[in-house]
Amino acid sequence: MKINVKNTLIEKYLSQKELNILIANIYNSYLEECPLEINENSIKEFSKTNNPIYYAFLKALDIDYDDYEFSRLAKEYHVNEFKELPLEEYKNNPYYKNIHIEEHKYKKRTLGYSSYAPYQCFLYDELDINPKDFYKEISKFGYFKEEFKYLEVKEGDTTWMSITPHEINTMKEDIKKVKGNVLVLGLGLGYFPYMASLNNEVNKIVIIEKDKNIIELFKDELLSKFNTNKIEIIHSDALVYLKNIKEHFDYVYCDLYHNANDGLPLYLKVNKFEAKLKSTTFLYWIEESILALLRRYVLTIFEENLNGYTFKDYLDRSNFDNALLSDLFNYLRDKNFTSREEIESLLSSKNLKNLAKSL
């Protein structure tokens, strides 16, 4: 790979990547370690400030309120903006409104409800990516002023499946798109199939799920509440089913993962079937977040190029990271970049989707 642009330009992309990771790690620290630290009491403590939720967020993470550098980053990445979400809008969502259960044990798992406490902050939507600012990633955090309950399945203390505002918002546009015969990869608690079944333009929904226990739970506890005859469930591995597919589908919706990190490997595998099923439109849950992660790997190749890496440094394919970097190196090794526009084109979501098919 030849990069015939100033190193300072590449360094801006690399610096932005590191800042994206830094801000994401700050949010993750809050979610993992202190999600309940923002509450009515902490809001009262900072009620005299102009942004009590932000100050409570800083205290929860033990970040100095007067840290100028962090204040600058917070403003740049909208970390100081937490959106109050419209409670009634979510309560009136058809799934929340129509699908109700009594909390109980189902074999080894518990089917019931968890909740967001008043003012508890959480990720509520997809990443916002700014291509004009070296692909800056903005996370969207929000809260309710009252308790909000959502359906979940747990095994011990581990949440296996849930339907939170994040799922609602990140699936909203794809639910509007589907019509005709729809193939859904991954069952979960059936939010996407249920919402799609309400669309009069959707004729049939086939769901592929490899976990028999999830299928049994869904059929025993939820399917009858859906009040639809559009849904069929097939016990199979999604990749095996796609390999041997016989039936035509107008849309495929992929929801086989929990987040972008475990989603990227599956995304790259499912993506390959788009060439085989050319008359089918593929949609992917949180695709923008997955592509943002892939973009970081591409930028790592740029960084390693500046550091003098050669093909010998990409022979190790012992894990996913190394194998992906090796594939990206081989894909890019004959490319020549002479302008910012060419780099922007490479890093665009549209191009990364095409690149994924080549890996």
Backbone hydrogen bonds, N-H to C=O, Kabsch-Sander energy under -0.5 kcal/mol:
donor,donor_aa,acceptor,acceptor_aa,energy
2,K,335,K,-2.5
4,N,2,K,-0.6
4,N,337,F,-3.1
5,V,3,I,-0.6
9,L,6,K,-1.2
10,I,6,K,-1.3
11,E,7,N,-2.7
12,K,8,T,-1.2
13,Y,9,L,-1.4
14,L,10,I,-2.5
15,S,11,E,-2.7
16,Q,12,K,-2.2
17,K,13,Y,-2.2
18,E,14,L,-2.1
19,L,15,S,-2.1
20,N,16,Q,-2.6
21,I,17,K,-2.1
22,L,18,E,-2.4
23,I,19,L,-2.6
24,A,20,N,-2.2
25,N,21,I,-2.4
26,I,22,L,-1.8
27,Y,23,I,-2.2
28,N,24,A,-2.5
29,S,25,N,-2.3
30,Y,26,I,-1.8
31,L,27,Y,-2.5
32,E,28,N,-2.6
33,E,29,S,-2.3
34,C,29,S,-0.5
34,C,30,Y,-2.0
37,E,34,C,-1.4
39,N,37,E,-0.8
43,I,39,N,-2.4
44,K,40,E,-2.0
45,E,41,N,-2.0
46,F,42,S,-1.2
47,S,44,K,-1.4
49,T,46,F,-1.9
55,Y,51,N,-2.0
56,A,52,P,-2.2
57,F,53,I,-2.2
58,L,54,Y,-2.3
59,K,55,Y,-2.2
60,A,56,A,-2.4
61,L,57,F,-1.5
62,D,59,K,-1.4
63,I,58,L,-2.8
67,D,64,D,-1.8
68,Y,66,D,-1.1
71,S,67,D,-2.5
72,R,68,Y,-2.3
73,L,69,E,-2.0
74,A,70,F,-3.3
75,K,71,S,-2.0
76,E,72,R,-2.2
77,Y,73,L,-2.6
78,H,75,K,-0.7
79,V,74,A,-1.9
80,N,74,A,-1.0
81,E,78,H,-1.7
82,F,80,N,-0.6
83,K,81,E,-0.5
83,K,141,F,-2.3
85,L,83,K,-0.6
85,L,143,Y,-3.0
87,L,85,L,-0.9
90,Y,86,P,-1.3
91,K,87,L,-2.3
92,N,88,E,-1.9
93,N,90,Y,-1.4
97,K,93,N,-2.8
98,N,94,P,-2.2
99,I,95,Y,-2.5
100,H,98,N,-0.8
104,H,111,L,-2.2
106,Y,109,R,-3.9
109,R,106,Y,-2.3
110,T,154,K,-3.4
111,L,104,H,-2.7
111,L,109,R,-0.5
112,G,110,T,-0.6
112,G,152,E,-2.4
114,S,150,Y,-2.5
116,Y,148,F,-2.6
117,A,115,S,-0.5
119,Y,144,F,-3.5
120,Q,117,A,-2.1
122,F,142,G,-2.0
124,Y,140,K,-2.3
125,D,140,K,-0.7
128,D,138,I,-2.4
129,I,127,L,-0.6
130,N,136,K,-2.3
133,D,130,N,-1.3
134,F,131,P,-0.9
135,Y,130,N,-1.4
136,K,130,N,-1.3
138,I,128,D,-2.7
138,I,136,K,-0.5
139,S,137,E,-0.6
141,F,139,S,-0.6
142,G,122,F,-2.5
143,Y,83,K,-2.1
148,F,116,Y,-2.2
150,Y,114,S,-2.6
152,E,112,G,-2.6
153,V,161,M,-2.8
154,K,110,T,-2.5
155,E,158,T,-2.7
158,T,155,E,-1.8
159,T,157,D,-0.5
160,W,153,V,-3.0
160,W,158,T,-0.6
161,M,153,V,-1.4
163,I,151,L,-2.0
168,I,164,T,-2.0
169,N,165,P,-2.8
170,T,166,H,-2.5
171,M,167,E,-1.1
172,K,168,I,-0.8
175,I,171,M,-2.2
176,K,172,K,-1.4
177,K,173,E,-1.2
178,V,174,D,-1.6
180,G,201,E,-3.4
182,V,204,K,-3.1
183,L,251,Y,-2.9
184,V,182,V,-0.5
184,V,206,V,-3.2
185,L,183,L,-0.5
185,L,253,Y,-3.1
186,G,184,V,-0.8
186,G,208,I,-2.6
190,G,187,L,-2.2
194,Y,190,G,-2.4
195,M,191,Y,-2.6
196,A,192,F,-2.7
197,S,193,P,-2.2
198,L,194,Y,-0.8
198,L,195,M,-0.7
199,N,196,A,-1.5
200,N,198,L,-0.6
202,V,199,N,-1.9
203,N,180,G,-2.3
203,N,201,E,-0.6
204,K,180,G,-1.4
205,I,230,K,-2.9
206,V,182,V,-2.7
207,I,205,I,-0.5
207,I,232,E,-3.2
208,I,184,V,-2.8
209,E,207,I,-0.5
209,E,234,I,-2.2
212,K,210,K,-0.8
215,I,211,D,-1.9
216,E,212,K,-2.7
217,L,213,N,-2.4
218,F,214,I,-2.7
219,K,215,I,-2.8
220,D,216,E,-2.6
221,E,217,L,-2.6
222,L,218,F,-2.2
223,L,218,F,-2.7
225,K,222,L,-1.5
226,F,222,L,-0.7
226,F,223,L,-1.4
227,N,223,L,-0.5
227,N,224,S,-0.6
232,E,205,I,-2.6
234,I,207,I,-3.2
236,S,209,E,-1.2
236,S,234,I,-0.9
241,Y,237,D,-2.6
242,L,238,A,-2.5
243,K,239,L,-1.9
244,N,240,V,-1.6
245,I,242,L,-0.8
250,D,181,N,-1.9
251,Y,181,N,-1.7
252,V,281,T,-2.6
253,Y,183,L,-3.2
254,C,252,V,-0.5
254,C,283,L,-2.8
255,D,185,L,-2.5
255,D,253,Y,-0.6
263,G,259,N,-1.3
264,L,260,A,-2.2
266,L,262,D,-0.7
267,Y,263,G,-3.0
268,L,264,L,-2.3
269,K,265,P,-1.2
270,V,266,L,-2.9
271,N,267,Y,-2.4
272,K,268,L,-0.6
272,K,269,K,-0.6
273,F,270,V,-1.9
274,E,271,N,-1.6
275,A,272,K,-0.8
277,L,273,F,-2.2
278,K,276,K,-0.8
280,T,277,L,-1.8
281,T,250,D,-2.5
282,F,280,T,-0.5
283,L,252,V,-3.2
285,W,254,C,-2.4
287,E,284,Y,-1.2
290,I,286,I,-1.9
291,L,287,E,-2.8
292,A,288,E,-1.8
293,L,289,S,-1.7
294,L,290,I,-2.2
295,R,291,L,-2.6
296,R,292,A,-1.4
297,Y,293,L,-1.4
298,V,294,L,-2.1
299,L,295,R,-2.4
300,T,296,R,-1.6
301,I,297,Y,-1.5
302,F,298,V,-1.5
303,E,299,L,-2.4
304,E,300,T,-2.7
305,N,301,I,-2.0
306,L,302,F,-1.9
307,N,303,E,-1.3
308,G,305,N,-1.5
309,Y,304,E,-2.7
313,D,310,T,-2.0
314,Y,311,F,-1.8
315,L,312,K,-0.8
317,R,315,L,-0.6
323,A,319,N,-2.4
324,L,320,F,-2.8
325,L,321,D,-2.4
326,S,322,N,-2.2
327,D,323,A,-2.4
328,L,324,L,-2.7
329,F,325,L,-2.5
330,N,326,S,-2.2
331,Y,327,D,-2.0
332,L,328,L,-2.3
333,R,329,F,-1.7
335,K,332,L,-2.2
337,F,2,K,-3.0
338,T,336,N,-0.6
343,I,339,S,-1.5
344,E,340,R,-3.1
345,S,341,E,-2.3
346,L,342,E,-2.0
347,L,343,I,-2.2
348,S,344,E,-0.9
348,S,345,S,-0.6
352,L,348,S,-2.7
353,K,349,S,-2.0
354,N,350,K,-1.3
355,L,351,N,-3.2
356,A,352,L,-2.4
357,K,353,K,-0.8
357,K,354,N,-0.6
358,S,354,N,-0.6
358,S,355,L,-1.6
359,L,355,L,-0.6
359,L,356,A,-0.9
